[in-house]
Amino acid sequence: MKKSLGQHLLLNKTAIQKIVQAANPQNGELIIEIGPGAGALTLPLIKKCEVVGAGLIAIEKDAALAQKLKIKKEGVKIITGDALKILPAIMQESLFMIHNYKIVGNIPYYITGKLLRIISELPNKPALTVLMIQKEVAERIIARPPKMNLLAAAVQYWATPQLLFNLKPGDFNPPPMVSSAVISLTPNGKTNGSKTTDSYYRLIRALFKQPRKTILNNLKSGLSITSKEATEILKKESLNPNDRPQNLSIEQIKNLAKFMRSDLVNYYSKIKS
């Protein structure tokens, strides 16, 4: 195992079975596993997929581990490479014809943010994503007001997260220095067009740039608008300018982003004129 890849191989067999159950492969589905490592999760997944008639693609960056995982079974493919690059590529590759699929992975924790962003940008999102990640990050992802944060706002825009269970460092080899958790992400199907999405992400970057500051101050500095203009925007959405971003719900942020999409053009043109 290469520690530089951030791999911690899962030993807890009960946890492995829980992940397989959470993924719940179905007939005709494709399971894409990210970071199979030595195959502790891969082999039980393959067994389940064979029973129900599902396929499996495993993407492993470590060439030595990928070589050991060469499994000659129909419906199973092991790909060597970086999942952050390969995942978007195979979604567009006609050879795979991927439509109904799920993502599962015991991923290196340092790629969590990038992977979530890539999944969020896939036009054809997985029906379900089940990931083992750092517990602290999992808790941030599932946070609700009054603990809303940038990561939660980014993920909950397109998916409904659920913390399934926690794991101890001793459940891995080598043991990580942090506790771990398994989460599921189910697309909510509520995201709109690219313009609305762009407005939403631009807004949350401004709102949570300095979480301890008020919504008013973050909007003013993050979007380069005046206090008066920021106050007018917030009042139209019945939001208290002196409230903190951590108290906002996803729906409130979405509504604010929709308003801004249509009105900020006028503000920017007025500022620049």
Secondary structure, 3 states (H helix, E strand, C coil): CCHHHCCCEECCHHHHHHHHHHHCCCCCCEEEEECCCCCCCHHHHHHHHHHHCCEEEEEECCHHHHHHCCCCCCCEEEEECCHHHHHHHHHHCCCCCCCCEEEEEECCHHHHHHHHHHHHHCCCCCCEEEEEEEHHHHHHHCCCCCCCCHHHHHHHCCEEEEEEEEECHHHEECCCCCCEEEEEEEECCCCCCHHHHHHHHHHHHHHCCCCCCCHHHHHHHHCCCCHHHHHHHHHHCCCCCCCCHHHCCHHHHHHHHHHHHHHHHHHHHHHHC
